[in-house]
Amino acid sequence: LACKYVNEVVIGAPYSVTQELLSHFDVDVKKIVERIIQHRLEYEARNTKKNMIDNHFS
């Protein structure tokens, strides 16, 4: 089983997401949104740094 679009394949995983599964893995909308915002801030900081370096050498 190989697919370049996934990190991991879980054999026997359930076909639907239940509340029990969400609770077990501590999945929360707030945490997901916070992670997205944090990744966006890291992306912006990385690009700002890159642009500063590019502007310095141009």
Buried (B, 14 or more C-beta within 10 A) or exposed (E): EEEEEEEEEEEEEEEEEEEEEEEEEEEEEEEEEEEEEEEEEEEEEEEEEEEEEEEEEE
